[in-house]
Amino acid sequence: MAQSKTDLENKIRQTMVDSVGGESPEIDAMSKELTNHIVEFIQAQTFTVTSLNATQIAVPSPTGPIPKITVKVDEDNTASDNPLSGVESITSKVQLKTLA
């Protein structure tokens, strides 16, 4: 699995080298350009959160234990403790900003 932009480029380059049976400057240029296009494509996509659990620890109180609040979001409205779960899933957005 490619872990970074460089890993992705190296995997594309190696696939090209393997498919033609050797290296060339054109393969280096094509693998770099393909990598950039793939990254640009992924960064242009907006993804929706389909399932999420997020816990927040409240401000400590001297009178009792520190409460934890967990919010659930699910695209199928199956988060029984959050009646807005489906709406929050639909309106959520996730995007890849950078790929190292």
Order of alpha helices (4+ residues) and beta strands (2+ residues): alpha-alpha-beta-beta-alpha
